[in-house]
Amino acid sequence: LAADGEAELGDLEVLDGPVVVVVGSEGKGLSRLVGETCDVRVRIPMPGGAESLNAGVATGIVLYEAARHRS
């Protein structure tokens, strides 16, 4: 997960198979090296004024979305 990710969470088919979820810190996000190592950097679409979510909340959203894709 990265606030500046190139893909949106709802558009990912990669959640159907084995996946590792890496969550950036709330302050600085993913480090450059970690971001470059990831196959896909994903952002959660957030209409409105919020810039980002708490890391725990964002992780919960991703895990929910992965479970939804797999059901």
N, CA, C and O atoms as a DFTB+ gen file, in Angstrom:
284 C
 N C O
     1  1       0.835      -1.180       0.000
     2  2       0.000       0.000       0.000
     3  2       0.877       1.240       0.000
     4  3       1.826       1.342       0.778
     5  1       0.558       2.170      -0.867
     6  2       1.292       3.434      -0.933
     7  2       0.329       4.526      -1.376
     8  3      -0.447       4.329      -2.311
     9  1       0.375       5.653      -0.724
    10  2      -0.521       6.755      -1.079
    11  2      -0.331       7.185      -2.518
    12  3      -1.266       7.696      -3.134
    13  1       0.864       6.989      -3.072
    14  2       1.130       7.372      -4.460
    15  2       1.185       6.148      -5.379
    16  3       1.845       6.180      -6.417
    17  1       0.492       5.072      -4.996
    18  2       0.497       3.843      -5.797
    19  2      -0.063       4.049      -7.185
    20  3      -0.897       4.929      -7.401
    21  1       0.398       3.231      -8.139
    22  2      -0.032       3.370      -9.525
    23  2      -1.344       2.649      -9.829
    24  3      -1.951       2.904     -10.869
    25  1      -1.792       1.758      -8.949
    26  2      -3.037       1.020      -9.165
    27  2      -3.986       1.288      -8.004
    28  3      -3.557       1.631      -6.902
    29  1      -5.287       1.125      -8.266
    30  2      -6.272       1.261      -7.198
    31  2      -6.641      -0.122      -6.687
    32  3      -6.642      -1.091      -7.448
    33  1      -6.948      -0.213      -5.429
    34  2      -7.204      -1.483      -4.766
    35  2      -8.285      -2.302      -5.462
    36  3      -8.105      -3.506      -5.643
    37  1      -9.378      -1.705      -5.851
    38  2     -10.486      -2.442      -6.462
    39  2     -10.183      -3.011      -7.834
    40  3     -10.934      -3.857      -8.320
    41  1      -9.111      -2.577      -8.473
    42  2      -8.782      -3.012      -9.829
    43  2      -7.844      -4.210      -9.874
    44  3      -7.441      -4.621     -10.962
    45  1      -7.485      -4.777      -8.742
    46  2      -6.438      -5.797      -8.711
    47  2      -6.972      -7.213      -8.774
    48  3      -7.782      -7.623      -7.943
    49  1      -6.516      -7.952      -9.761
    50  2      -6.806      -9.378      -9.829
    51  2      -5.747     -10.172      -9.068
    52  3      -5.952     -11.348      -8.770
    53  1      -4.622      -9.542      -8.753
    54  2      -3.525     -10.210      -8.064
    55  2      -3.957     -10.685      -6.676
    56  3      -3.315     -11.566      -6.104
    57  1      -5.025     -10.120      -6.129
    58  2      -5.498     -10.532      -4.809
    59  2      -6.094     -11.934      -4.811
    60  3      -6.360     -12.484      -3.742
    61  1      -6.310     -12.527      -5.983
    62  2      -6.885     -13.865      -6.059
    63  2      -5.887     -14.952      -5.698
    64  3      -6.297     -16.024      -5.254
    65  1      -4.598     -14.718      -5.871
    66  2      -3.568     -15.722      -5.623
    67  2      -2.743     -15.392      -4.397
    68  3      -3.122     -14.540      -3.593
    69  1      -1.605     -16.073      -4.257
    70  2      -0.709     -15.760      -3.139
    71  2      -0.246     -14.311      -3.228
    72  3       0.093     -13.823      -4.306
    73  1      -0.235     -13.640      -2.104
    74  2       0.103     -12.220      -2.105
    75  2       0.760     -11.844      -0.774
    76  3       0.441     -12.409       0.272
    77  1       1.661     -10.902      -0.831
    78  2       2.246     -10.298       0.367
    79  2       1.794      -8.845       0.389
    80  3       1.941      -8.131      -0.603
    81  1       1.258      -8.416       1.491
    82  2       0.809      -7.033       1.630
    83  2       1.846      -6.277       2.462
    84  3       2.145      -6.659       3.594
    85  1       2.384      -5.213       1.895
    86  2       3.352      -4.359       2.587
    87  2       2.678      -3.011       2.794
    88  3       2.182      -2.397       1.850
    89  1       2.668      -2.564       4.034
    90  2       2.000      -1.307       4.368
    91  2       3.045      -0.281       4.774
    92  3       3.874      -0.528       5.650
    93  1       2.992       0.868       4.126
    94  2       3.922       1.948       4.465
    95  2       3.583       2.559       5.810
    96  3       2.461       2.429       6.298
    97  1       4.551       3.221       6.399
    98  2       4.310       3.880       7.687
    99  2       3.360       5.058       7.493
   100  3       3.204       5.577       6.387
   101  1       2.739       5.460       8.574
   102  2       1.766       6.552       8.490
   103  2       2.421       7.879       8.154
   104  3       1.796       8.734       7.528
   105  1       3.652       8.062       8.555
   106  2       4.317       9.333       8.308
   107  2       5.025       9.401       6.975
   108  3       4.811      10.340       6.209
   109  1       5.870       8.419       6.681
   110  2       6.720       8.484       5.502
   111  2       6.343       7.502       4.403
   112  3       6.927       7.553       3.321
   113  1       5.404       6.625       4.640
   114  2       5.014       5.654       3.624
   115  2       6.069       4.580       3.444
   116  3       6.814       4.272       4.374
   117  1       6.137       4.008       2.249
   118  2       7.125       2.979       1.943
   119  2       8.484       3.620       1.690
   120  3       8.572       4.714       1.133
   121  1       9.532       2.932       2.102
   122  2      10.863       3.425       1.754
   123  2      11.072       3.230       0.255
   124  3      10.380       2.426      -0.369
   125  1      12.001       3.946      -0.313
   126  2      12.268       3.842      -1.742
   127  2      12.622       2.410      -2.132
   128  3      12.104       1.890      -3.120
   129  1      13.493       1.777      -1.369
   130  2      13.941       0.419      -1.690
   131  2      12.793      -0.583      -1.614
   132  3      12.660      -1.436      -2.491
   133  1      11.979      -0.492      -0.596
   134  2      10.832      -1.407      -0.479
   135  2       9.855      -1.164      -1.626
   136  3       9.371      -2.120      -2.231
   137  1       9.560       0.090      -1.933
   138  2       8.650       0.408      -3.036
   139  2       9.140      -0.120      -4.367
   140  3       8.342      -0.588      -5.180
   141  1      10.449      -0.051      -4.603
   142  2      11.016      -0.556      -5.861
   143  2      10.984      -2.080      -5.931
   144  3      10.984      -2.646      -7.025
   145  1      10.956      -2.746      -4.787
   146  2      10.936      -4.202      -4.740
   147  2       9.538      -4.764      -5.002
   148  3       9.404      -5.898      -5.460
   149  1       8.514      -3.991      -4.719
   150  2       7.124      -4.453      -4.887
   151  2       6.769      -4.585      -6.365
   152  3       7.195      -3.776      -7.189
   153  1       5.985      -5.610      -6.691
   154  2       5.492      -5.783      -8.061
   155  2       4.469      -4.710      -8.417
   156  3       4.478      -4.177      -9.527
   157  1       3.591      -4.398      -7.472
   158  2       2.540      -3.398      -7.692
   159  2       2.415      -2.569      -6.423
   160  3       2.363      -3.108      -5.318
   161  1       2.367      -1.265      -6.591
   162  2       2.074      -0.367      -5.473
   163  2       0.637       0.099      -5.637
   164  3       0.246       0.591      -6.696
   165  1      -0.138      -0.062      -4.585
   166  2      -1.585       0.147      -4.651
   167  2      -1.994       1.264      -3.705
   168  3      -1.442       1.411      -2.614
   169  1      -2.963       2.043      -4.139
   170  2      -3.545       3.069      -3.268
   171  2      -5.020       2.738      -3.055
   172  3      -5.646       2.078      -3.885
   173  1      -5.553       3.195      -1.959
   174  2      -6.974       3.046      -1.668
   175  2      -7.655       4.325      -2.139
   176  3      -7.304       5.409      -1.673
   177  1      -8.622       4.227      -3.053
   178  2      -9.289       5.449      -3.527
   179  2     -10.080       6.093      -2.384
   180  3     -10.845       5.425      -1.688
   181  1      -9.880       7.396      -2.208
   182  2     -10.540       8.100      -1.119
   183  2     -11.079       9.438      -1.604
   184  3     -10.371      10.444      -1.565
   185  1     -12.316       9.457      -2.055
   186  2     -12.899      10.741      -2.432
   187  2     -13.082      11.607      -1.192
   188  3     -13.312      11.092      -0.097
   189  1     -12.983      12.885      -1.359
   190  2     -13.132      13.792      -0.225
   191  2     -11.807      14.414       0.154
   192  3     -10.875      14.450      -0.650
   193  1     -11.724      14.899       1.370
   194  2     -10.569      15.668       1.783
   195  2      -9.456      14.897       2.474
   196  3      -8.387      15.462       2.702
   197  1      -9.664      13.622       2.820
   198  2      -8.635      12.883       3.557
   199  2      -7.448      12.556       2.651
   200  3      -7.627      12.132       1.509
   201  1      -6.228      12.759       3.173
   202  2      -5.021      12.444       2.417
   203  2      -4.629      10.985       2.570
   204  3      -4.161      10.363       1.616
   205  1      -4.819      10.433       3.765
   206  2      -4.406       9.058       4.008
   207  2      -5.198       8.478       5.169
   208  3      -5.927       9.184       5.865
   209  1      -5.036       7.172       5.358
   210  2      -5.683       6.465       6.450
   211  2      -4.641       5.981       7.443
   212  3      -3.461       5.866       7.113
   213  1      -5.075       5.703       8.641
   214  2      -4.248       5.037       9.628
   215  2      -3.781       3.712       9.027
   216  3      -4.547       3.062       8.316
   217  1      -2.537       3.297       9.297
   218  2      -1.979       2.078       8.695
   219  2      -2.801       0.842       9.043
   220  3      -2.980      -0.033       8.196
   221  1      -3.303       0.753      10.268
   222  2      -4.115      -0.390      10.668
   223  2      -5.439      -0.433       9.921
   224  3      -5.882      -1.505       9.508
   225  1      -6.067       0.706       9.745
   226  2      -7.330       0.787       9.007
   227  2      -7.103       0.410       7.546
   228  3      -7.875      -0.358       6.972
   229  1      -6.043       0.951       6.947
   230  2      -5.731       0.638       5.544
   231  2      -5.472      -0.852       5.366
   232  3      -5.918      -1.442       4.382
   233  1      -4.761      -1.465       6.303
   234  2      -4.494      -2.900       6.235
   235  2      -5.791      -3.689       6.303
   236  3      -5.971      -4.650       5.556
   237  1      -6.684      -3.300       7.178
   238  2      -7.981      -3.964       7.285
   239  2      -8.773      -3.888       5.994
   240  3      -9.421      -4.862       5.609
   241  1      -8.732      -2.764       5.330
   242  2      -9.431      -2.603       4.056
   243  2      -8.858      -3.543       3.006
   244  3      -9.608      -4.175       2.262
   245  1      -7.542      -3.638       2.942
   246  2      -6.896      -4.523       1.962
   247  2      -7.225      -5.985       2.249
   248  3      -7.535      -6.744       1.331
   249  1      -7.159      -6.380       3.516
   250  2      -7.471      -7.771       3.854
   251  2      -8.928      -8.103       3.559
   252  3      -9.228      -9.203       3.095
   253  1      -9.832      -7.170       3.820
   254  2     -11.237      -7.370       3.476
   255  2     -11.400      -7.545       1.963
   256  3     -12.103      -8.448       1.509
   257  1     -10.758      -6.693       1.204
   258  2     -10.854      -6.755      -0.254
   259  2     -10.291      -8.070      -0.790
   260  3     -10.851      -8.648      -1.720
   261  1      -9.186      -8.547      -0.209
   262  2      -8.610      -9.827      -0.616
   263  2      -9.572     -10.964      -0.304
   264  3      -9.765     -11.854      -1.133
   265  1     -10.176     -10.947       0.877
   266  2     -11.155     -11.987       1.246
   267  2     -12.362     -11.941       0.320
   268  3     -12.886     -12.983      -0.075
   269  1     -12.800     -10.750      -0.024
   270  2     -13.956     -10.612      -0.932
   271  2     -13.631     -11.191      -2.310
   272  3     -14.474     -11.860      -2.909
   273  1     -12.441     -10.947      -2.813
   274  2     -12.032     -11.485      -4.118
   275  2     -11.979     -13.007      -4.104
   276  3     -12.269     -13.648      -5.114
   277  1     -11.614     -13.583      -2.973
   278  2     -11.419     -15.022      -2.869
   279  2     -12.716     -15.773      -2.605
   280  3     -12.746     -16.995      -2.748
   281  1     -13.781     -15.087      -2.228
   282  2     -15.033     -15.784      -1.900
   283  2     -15.873     -16.065      -3.125
   284  3     -16.953     -16.645      -3.014
